[in-house]
Amino acid sequence: MLVKRDIRRRFDRAAPGFDGTDFVHAVTRAGLVQRLEPLVLDASAVLDLGAATGATGQLLRKRFRRAHVVALDLSRPMLVHARRRRAWLATFSRVQADAERLPFADGTFDLVVANQLLPWLPDPAHVFAEVARVLKKGGVFAFATLGPDSFRELAAAWAAVDRGGHVHRFADMHDIGDALVGAGLQDPVLDVDRLTVTYEDSGKLFADLTRAGARNSLAERDRGLVGRGRFGAMVEALTGAAGDGPIRLDLELVYGHCWGRGQDSRADDFRIDANRIPLRR
């Protein structure tokens, strides 16, 4: 289980240099937007969940030129750095909030996107339910995430050293599809791509993971410092006969989109606008 407080703290610290190390985000950002091209969608209101520094919203603006883009992130420093895109995005808002409790009315958005947000969610089902609520009927939810084959080399290297929690276990695409349908979203379409990343040595690998905010945020992790001996043994298991490099990591990139069906209502429902309730004097 992931600890949300630790995730926010790591991304707060990563914000100043995030754009220089978000190459995985950049790959899936492009893949996500490319998969939106065949869809017939005229989006005037777009929500970018887990927006970080706003690069996804900037790319979406090329596809939906009249859209108002709302960048939402848990990290305030990330949104501070997103501010510099304001000149490029004429209609652009920044909101610091938790994706599990979206501060928007039902049926607000034509399009909701989430680029690499899902790996940092303790339970994606809660966010999917919120997406279903704020998405208009016929609107689209599109996302990119990592599949369970990602970072297997790193997980195996740590497993050779100890039994502690070091690498997050990413959700299977079939489980994601079931969760989307369970949240009330319709007709999910998912596909998988692959990306291989090579590092010269372990120092560059872990420096990049730190700068991208992608270090260990598991609740079951060892809270003590990892000693040089244990870390060295892990690097040896990771690199094998290569010494301390090069290191090859394979990533499973999962893309998906689905449609909103709007809020269900029954004939006997009676709803009251809270703003019309008079105050008691």
Secondary structure, DSSP 8 states (H G I E B T S, - for coil): -B-HHHHHHHHHHHGGGGGGT-HHHHHHHHHHHHHHTTS----SEEEEET-TTSHHHHHHHHHSTT-EEEEEES-HHHHHHHGGGTTT-SSEEEEE--TTS--S-TT-EEEEEEES-GGG-S-HHHHHHHHHHHEEEEEEEEEEEE-TTTTHHHHHHHHTT-SS--S-----HHHHHHHHHHTT-EEEEEEEEEEEEEESSHHHHHHHHHHTT-S--BTTS--S---HHHHHHHHHHHHGGGSS--EEEEEEEEEEEEE-------TT-----GGGS----
